[in-house]
């Protein structure tokens, strides 16, 4: 399938509680990454399928966000807006990892685009 889901992300007001719940429910283990400014991004990777992260940021709703892989973040963002999407954030570089855009589709559903850094 072209453009698969490549990353899943949970914004939560209680990272410890979420890690405890998903760790026990699915057997996920987490690796905490210091993102600076007091932000910790807890990564998980199941045996199969995309991995993701859990974080907390004031003002961000408690929600799962799916990322879809794209070849060209700028072209995909433009195409999405041409098709009626509204850009929430991006394209934005995640240093050392890639580029992302968070948008809402024409019905208001949130989704993210992801272009990884090429090696």
C-alpha positions in Angstrom: 0.0 0.0 0.0 1.3 3.4 -0.9 1.6 5.9 1.9 1.2 3.6 4.9 0.7 4.7 8.5 4.2 5.1 9.9 3.9 6.5 13.4 1.3 6.9 16.1 1.4 9.5 18.7 -0.5 10.0 22.0 -0.8 13.4 23.6 -1.9 12.8 27.2 -2.1 14.8 30.4 -0.6 11.9 32.3 2.3 10.1 30.5 3.1 7.8 33.5 -0.6 6.6 33.6 -0.7 6.1 29.9 2.6 4.2 29.8 1.3 2.0 32.6 -2.0 1.3 30.8 -0.6 0.5 27.4 2.4 -1.3 28.7 0.2 -3.7 30.7 -2.5 -3.9 27.9 -0.2 -4.5 25.0 3.2 -5.4 26.5 4.8 -2.3 25.1 8.1 -1.1 26.5 9.1 2.6 26.4 12.3 4.5 25.8 12.3 8.0 27.2 13.9 10.7 25.1 14.7 14.2 26.5 13.5 16.7 24.0 14.7 19.7 25.9 12.7 22.3 27.8 11.5 19.6 30.2 9.7 17.6 27.5 10.1 13.8 27.6 9.0 11.9 24.5 8.4 8.2 25.3 8.9 6.0 22.3 7.4 2.5 21.8 7.8 -0.1 19.0 5.6 -3.2 18.9 6.9 -6.4 17.3 4.9 -5.6 14.1 3.5 -2.4 12.6 4.3 1.2 13.3 5.7 2.4 16.5 5.1 5.8 18.1 5.4 8.0 21.1 3.7 9.4 24.1 4.1 12.9 25.4 2.4 15.7 27.3 2.2 19.4 26.2 -0.1 21.9 27.9 -3.0 22.9 25.6 -2.7 19.9 23.3 -5.9 17.8 23.4 -5.8 14.2 24.8 -5.8 12.3 21.5 -4.1 9.8 19.3 -2.6 11.2 16.1 -1.7 8.9 13.1 1.2 9.8 10.8 1.2 8.8 7.1 4.4 8.5 5.2 5.0 10.7 2.2 7.9 11.2 -0.2 7.8 15.0 -0.3 6.4 16.9 2.7 6.0 20.2 0.8 4.2 18.6 -2.2 2.0 16.5 0.0 1.1 19.5 2.2 0.3 21.6 -0.8 -1.8 18.8 -2.3 -3.7 18.3 1.0 -4.5 22.0 1.2 -5.6 22.1 -2.5 -8.0 19.3 -1.5 -9.5 21.2 1.3 -7.2 20.4 4.3 -6.3 23.0 6.9 -2.7 23.0 8.1 -2.3 23.1 11.9 1.5 23.0 12.0 4.1 22.5 9.4 5.9 21.6 7.4 8.1 21.5 10.4 11.5 19.8 10.7 12.2 17.3 13.5 16.0 17.7 13.6 17.8 14.5 12.7 14.6 12.6 12.0 12.5 14.2 9.3 9.7 16.6 8.5 6.1 16.7 9.6 2.8 18.5 8.9 -0.2 18.2 11.1 -3.5 19.1 9.4 -7.2 18.5 9.5 -9.0 17.0 6.5 -12.1 18.7 5.0 -14.3 17.0 7.6 -12.2 18.2 10.6 -10.4 14.9 11.4 -6.7 15.4 12.4 -3.9 13.5 10.6 -0.2 14.1 10.1 2.2 13.7 7.2 5.7 12.4 7.8 8.8 12.5 5.5 11.8 10.8 7.1 15.3 12.1 6.7 17.1 10.1 4.1 20.4 8.4 5.1 
